[in-house]
Amino acid sequence: MKRLFVLFLTLAVVFPLAAQKDSLNAMSLNGATGIYVVPTARIGFPDDNMGFNAGYHTNVFKPLNGNTDINHLLQANISLLQMIELSGTFDVQPDNPYRHSNDLILGGKFQLPFGSVPVAFGSNYQIRDLGEKNVPHWTFQIYGAVTYQASLFDWPAETTLVVGHTFWEEGSDNNIDFGMGFDLIVFPKALGNFLHFLIDFANFSYSTSPWGADAVYRGVFNTGFRVDLGQISVLNKFNFAIDVFLADAFDSNKNGKGRSFGAGVTFGMVL
């Protein structure tokens, strides 16, 4: 863990510093503010003492030797004191030949209250397989995240780096969790700041028991678009975003996992 901490601080220091700007702070699949499976270093409402986000995501997925089906991710997070975020997701998964798996994911994130580049430390506790007859299983993940701003073709962009570690009920290992995410505002002069092109890649998924984008032993690549409806003048006091994405985009059914198409919505307000 000491090596992990040193690695994170080193990477955070060498990244270019930039002034923090307004950003779209929608929810990832596990409820924390982020991209798809990668949490960012931001919280839902970094400029207000209290704010609340609610969301829903789904993955349309066909597992090996199974039927095409969807899950339901019911999400919420709350921001406190401009630096704390508490999140939760209930993952309602369809029955399949392998398990009956409804999962609960509880998370917390602390954004450091200083510096021009957002840096945060977080964790999540996953209670897996709630539908099983046996006692549910648990997983615990800790991570650090840094998010910095740049531009590509004069389009505003943000890049997030995450490093962490996952502890399993069955026992820990020496693997480091690593993920990167990219958020690019597309054609800002023509479309304003409405349309975001998102990519993230990680050797972890939104949980250790995901429906769709399974990162075990290989990692996942997710990409899609996020529409920021909060740019509409009557909605500019809210977080309001719609997601359409392809999860685990490099996989195919012949490898035993399958591609997954997803969609979702985030809506939030200052309390």
N, C-alpha and C positions, 0 to 999 in steps of 0.2 A: 504493500500500500504506500510505503514511503516513496518508492520509485514512481508510482502512479501520480502522486501529488507533485513531485519534482517535474515530471513530464508535462503535466497540465500547466504549471506556472511558467515553464520555459516556453511552451507554445503560445501562451497568452501574451508574454512579453515581446516575442519576436513579431507578432502580427502588427500591422500598421494601425496607429491610433487615428480615430476620426471622431468628429463631433456627433453626438447622438441626435437623431432626428425622429420625427413622428414615424411610427411603424405600425403595420397591421399585426395585431396580437391575437390571432385566432388560435384555437385549440388543436393540439395533436390528437392522435387516435387514443392516447391514454389519459386525456384530460388536461395535461399540462400545456401551457402556452408553447407553441412550437410549430413544426412543419408536419410531417406525417408520423414518423417514429422518433425523430430527433427533437428533443426539447431545445428551445433557444434559451439564451441567458436573460430574456425579458420575462416580465410578468404581465398579466392581462391588462392591468391599469397602473402603469408606472408613475403617472402624474397625479393620481388621486388617492386619498386615504383609504377608500373602500370602493370596490367594484365587483360585479358578479357576472360571470359568463355561464351560459347553458348551451349545450350542443348535442348533436346527434350525427353519428357516422355509421355507415354500413359498408361491408365488403361482400360483393357477389363472387362466389368462389366454388370451383368444382374440385374436390380432392380426388386422389387416386381411388378408382373403383367406387366412387360415391356420386351422389346427385348434386347438381348445381343448387346452391342454397345461399342464404345470406345470414349475417349476424346483425345484431343491433347494439351499438355502443351508445349508452346514455351517459352524458358527461356534464360535469359542472366544475367550475373553479371560482375561487374568491380571492381577491387581492386586498392586502391590508398594509397600511402605513407606507405605501410606495416601495416596498421591498420584500414583502412576504406573499407567497401564493400557496393556497391549499387546494388540492384537486381530487376528484374522484370520478371513476368510470365503472359502470356495471356493464359487463360484456355478456350479452345474451346470445349464446351460440346454439346452432341447431344440433339436434342429436345426430350422431354419426356412428359408424361401426366400432370406433376406437374408444369413445368416451362420451359422457354427458357433461359438457363443460361450460358452465356459467362461472364467470370470474369477476372478482371485485378488485379494483386497482385504486389504492389511496396514495396520494403524492403530496410532497411539500417542496418548495423551492425558496431559496433566500438569495435575492439579488444584492450584491454589495453596494452600499449607499455612497460610493465615491468612485472617481475615475470617469474618463470620457468614453470608455468602451464598456458595455455591459458585461459583467462577469457574475455568474451565479453558481451556487452549489445546491444540489437537490437530491431527493431520494424518492423511491416509491416502494410500497409494500403490496404484494400481489397475493390474494387468496384465490387459489385455483381449484377448479373442478368442484364447484359447490353442488352440482347435481349428482355426484358420486355417492354411493352408499357408505364408503369409507370416509374417514376424517379428511376434510379438504387439505390440500397441500399449500405451502407458502414459498414465496421467493422475495428477496429484498435486494434492491439495486440502489447504489449511490453513484453520483456523477458530478462532474464539474463542467460548466459550459461557458464559452466566450462567444460573443456575437459582434462582428465588426462590419462596418459599412465601406463600400467602394462604389465603383460604377463600371458598367460594361456598355460600350457604344453610347456613352452618355445616358444610359438608363440606370437609375438607382438600383443598388443591389446590396444584399446582406449575406454574409457567410457565417455559419455557426459551426464550431468545433466542440465535440463532446467526448470526454473520456470518463470512464467509470469502472465499476466492477459489480457483478451480480453474485449474491450468496443464495444457494439453494438449500432447501430443507434436507435434501439428500447428501449435502456436502459441497463445499466450495471448490474452485479450481484456480489455476493461475492465469486464466484468460483475462485480458483487459477489454472492456467494452469500448468500442470506438465508433464514432459516427460523424458525418459531415452533412450539413444542409445548406441549400442555396435558394435564395428568394430574390427574384428579378422582376421589377416592374416593367411590363412590356409596352412599348410604344407610348410612353408617358405624354409626349406632345400631342398625339392624336387622340388618345383614350383617357388622358388624365392618369390618376393613380389607381384606376379600377382593377386592372388585370395583372395578376401576379403569376409568373411561371415558377414552379417549385420543384426542387429535386432534393432528395436525401438518400444517403447510403449509410448503412450501419451493419455491424455484426450482431445486432440485437433488434428485436421487433418491438411493437408497442407493449407486448407482455411476453412472458415465457410460455404462454399457452394461447397463441394468437389464432384467429380464424383468417386464413389467407396468407399474409406475408410472414412466412416462417423463416427465421434467420439462423436456426440451429445448424452449426457446422459450416455455414457458407456465407451468410450475410444477405441483405435484401437491398434492392434498388427501387425506389418509388418516385414517380414523377406525375405532374398534373398541373392544373390551373386552380387558382383561388381568386374569386371575384370579391372585391371589397365594396360592399354596398354602403358602408359607412361614409364613402365619398359623396353620396347624395346629400345635399344641403340639409334636408329635413331629418337625416339620420346621422349627422356628423358628430353627435354626442354619444353614439353607440358603437360597440363592436358588432358588425354584422357582415358575415362572410359566408360564401358558398364554395364548397370544394368539389372538384371532379378530378379523379386521379386513377392511375394504373399502379397497383401495388405489386411488388415482386416482379418487375417488368421483364427481367432477364430469364425468368423461369418458364417452364412449359409442362404440360401434363405428363409427357414422357419421362420426366425426371421425378415424378411421384408427388409433386406439390401442386402446381397449376397456377396460371395467372389469375389475378384478382382485380376486379374493377370496383372502385369505391366512389362514394359520394357522401357529402355531409354539409352541415350548416352550423355556424356558431352565432349566437346572439348574446350581447352583453350590455350592461349599463352601469353607470356610476350610482352607488347607493348613498 
